Amino acid sequence: MKTRRDKMEIIKDLLCNAVEGISYKWCRVESHNKKNIPDCKYLSELLTFEDGKMTVSDCSGEEACATKEVSHKDVFRAWDKFKNDYNRHYQDAINGHDDAITADVFFQLVVLDDVIFG
């Protein structure tokens, strides 16, 4: 019998798939404070730490790339919206059926507070 995954494990997986995968098409990590968080092994898990922050650029528009700082607060705000407003993707994530699209939807909620692409 397959058990549901832990919330933090799911979030780490979604961020890994987004930061190292599909989201590079519309978003780039410009800077981060990973070196200030000794327990953080991978950039993709940085936002799961209370003091973790990264500056990302949204280069999807026609204008110059806009930058935004995101933190763990954005991740947990996005989790609530993901769970409540994007339940199909949320169910895929908690049941281990997530893919690049699921991760990108979640990361768009982290960075943009909405799903703009896809």
N, C-alpha and C positions, 0 to 999 in steps of 0.2 A: 504494500500500500504506500503510495507516494504522499508525503506530508507537505504541507504548505511551507514555503521558505520564510525565514525571518525578515522582517521589514528592512532592517539595515543591509542585509545580504542582497535583497532585491534592489534597493536603492544603489548600492555599490555596483551591481551588475549593470543596471540601467545607465548609470553615469559612465562606466567603463565603455559600454557599447556606443554611447553618444560621443564622448570626448575623443575616443580613439577610432571612431567609425563614421557613421553616416552624417553626423552634424557638421563635419568639416566642410560640407558643401555650402553651408550658409553661415557658419560661425567659426571663429578662430580664437584660441586662447592667446592673449597678448602678454599677460603677465600673471604671476601667482606668488603666493607666499609659502609654498611647500617647504622650503628650506627652514622655515621658522617652526615647523611642526614635526618634531623628531619621529613620532609614531606613524607618520604618513609615508607609506612606501611608494604609492603610485599617485600620479597627478589626478587620475580619474576618481580617487577616493578623497581627495582634498576637501571637497565640500561637505563631507560627512563629519568633519571635525569642527568643533565649535568656533575655533579661530580661523578656519580655512576660508580663503578668499581667492578669487581669480577675476581678472579683467578679461572680458571677452568682447569681440567685435562682431557685429551683425553686418555682414557684407552682402546681404541679399537685395537691398534696395538699389534704387538708381542713384541715390545721393552718396556722398562719402560714407565710409563705414562708421557706424555709431558704436561707441564703446559703453560697456556697463560693467560695474563690479557686482559679482554675485557671491553669495555666502551660503552657509548652512541654513540660514533662515529662509532663503529663497528655495532651497531644496525641500524643506518641510512644508512651506506654503504650497509649493507645486505638488507635493505628495497628496495633500488634502484635495486640491482641485482635480488631480489625476484620478483619485479614488471616487470623487463625487460626480465629476462631469465627463470623465472619459472611462467609464466603467468597463467597457469591452477591453480596452488596453490594460487597465488595472487587473482585470481577471486573468488576462494572458500572463501578466507579470507574476502575480502571486501563485499561479498554477504552473509556472515554469515553461510557458509557451510564448514568452516574449521573443521579439526579434529586433532587427534594426529599426523598424518603423515604431515599435513600442518605445524603444529608447529615445528616438528622435522626438516623439510626441512629449515624453516626459521632460527632455532637455529644453524643448521649446517653452514648456510651462515654467521651467526654472529661469530661463533667460528672458523670455518675452511675455510671460504671464498669460499666454494664449497660444493656440496652435494656428500658425499662419501658413505653414507649408504642409502639403499632403492631406 
